[in-house]
Amino acid sequence: MTYRGRLIFPFVAELHQLDTYATAQDPDGAGPLESGYDVDFRETVNVPVEGQQVGDDARVEKAPIQLLCQVEPTESETLNQLFSGAVLSTTTVLIFHFTELEKRGLVDSDGNPLIQIGDRLGALYNTRGQVVQSFPNPPGVYVTERRPIGFGLHSEAPQRNLLAVRFDDREQGVTG
C-alpha cells in the first residue's frame, strides 16, 4: 500500500449537493414555469411568491454530507460596492483528501470527484462537532472550481491525494 499523505489540522465541512434531477422538475405546478432551470442561462430560476420581490430559488439539494477537509480561507466578507448598494464577498478554499472521497463514494468510475460546481457549503465544524463557521443562505457559498493539487508521495505507484475546492458567494444586488 502506498502512502498518500494526510490533511493538516482537519475540520469537517457540511456540503449540500445540488440535486439536478429534482431541480429540473416543474417547481410551480400549474404556474408558468416548466423547469427549475432557466433554458438560456442554465441557472436555477426564482419561483414567484406573492409579496416578495425576488421569490424562492427552485434549487433542490440532496441531504447534507460531512467530509474531513483542510481550510484555506482566502476572503471573508470583503466589501464590494454595487449600484444597488454594498455587498459582502466571501471566498473559501477547502482541501479534501481523495482517500476520504473514495471511502464515501464521492469519486466516479472514471476517477472524477463527485463534488460538483454549484454544490453549497453550509458550515465548518471542528472534529468534535462544534460549529466553527456557518455560511448563511442566501447568499450562500458555492463550488466554483475543483482541481486535483497533489499527485501522491510514493515514487513507485503515485496516486492523486488532494483536491482543492473553491467556494464563492453569489452576489446579491437585490434582497427580498
N, C-alpha and C positions, 0 to 999 in steps of 0.2 A: 504494500500500500504506500502511496506517495504522500508526502506532507504538502498540504495546500495552504498552510498558514492559518491565521485566526483574526478575528476582529479585535481591535484595541478599545478598551473601555466601552463595552456594548450597552446599548439601550434597546428598548422594544418599540417598534413602530406599529401603529394601528393603521392598516390600509383598507380603503373602501374601493373595491374594484368596480369599474363600470360594467353593468350587465347590458351588453349591446343588443341582445335579443329582446329583452323586456323593454328596453328604451325605444326600440324600433316599433313597438306596438302602438295602436291608437291611444293617445293619452287623454282625450276628452270625450270619448264615447260618441254621442250624436253631434258634437261640435264640428267646426270646420277642419280641424287637424286630422291627418290620416296616419301620421307617424310622429314619434318624439324627436325625430331628426329633421333639420332643415335640408331640403334636397340640394340647394346651391352651396351652402357653406359647410355641410356635413358636421354641424354642431347641434347640440340639443336645443330644442325650442322652449320658449316660455309659454305655459298654458295660461290663457287669460283667467283672471279671478276677479269677480265683482268687487269694486272698491280698491283695487290695487293697481298701481301704475305699471309695474313690471310683470306681475303674475308669478306662477310657480314653475321652476325648472322641471322639465319632463324626464330628467335623468333618473334612472333606476340603478341602484347599486346592489351588489351581492353582499352577503353577510361579511362583517369586518373580519380581517385576519390580522394576527400579530406575528411579527418577524423580528429576530435579532438584527441589529444594524449598528453602524458606527455613524455618528452625526458630524457633519462638516458644515456648520452654519456659514452662510455667505452674506445674507442681507436680511435684516429683520425690521419691519415697519419703517422703511425708508420713505420719506415724504416725496410724493410726486404731485405736481400741480397740473390739473386739467382745466379745461374751460368750465366744466361743471363743478369744480372745487378741488379740494385737496384729497388725495387718495394715498393710502399707505401701501407699500410694496414689500413683499417677503419672498425670499429665495432660500431654499434649504437643500443641501445635497446629503443623501443617505448612502452609505456603503453597505451593501449586502454581500454575504459570502455565498458562493454557489453551492456549497455543501448544504447549507440551510434551505436554499431554494429547492434543491433536488430532493431533500428529505420531505419537504412539504408539497411536492408535486407541482412546483411552480416553474418547471423547465419542460418544454415540449420535446417531442421525439427528435426534432432537428437540433436540439440544444439551445433554443431561444428561450429567454426568460419570459414568464407569463405576467410579469408586471408590465402593464401597457401604458402608452401615452393616454392621458385622461383619467387614470386612477387617482384617487384623492387620499391625501394624508390627513388623518383625523387627529392624532395625538402622538406624543412621545412619552414613554414610561421608563422608569428605571427598572432594573431587573427584579425589584421587589414588588412591582405592580403599581407604584405610585406615579401619578401624573406629573411629568416634568414640564411639559408644554402642550397646550391644545391649540388647534388651528380652526377657528370658527368658520362655519359655512353658512351663508356666504361671508366673505368672498371665497374661502377655501384655498388650499394649495394643491396643485395637480401636477402629475408627472408630465414634464415637457421634454425630457431627454433620459435615455438609459444607454449605458455603454459599458462593456467589459473594460476593466482597467488593470487587471492583474492576470498574468498567464502562467501561474504556477511557479513553484520553487524547486522542483525536482528535475534535475538535468536529463534523466533517462526517460521519464514519462511525464512531461509537463502538461498541466491542465489549467483551464481558467479557474481563478479563485475569487475574484472580486467583481462586483457590479456596482457602478455609480449610477444613482438615480437622482435626477434634479427635479425639484418641486418648485413651481412658481404660482403666485396667486393670479387670479383673473381680475383685471382692472374693473372696478365697479364705478363708473362715472355717474350713475343714477341709482338711487336707492328707493325701495318701495314703501 
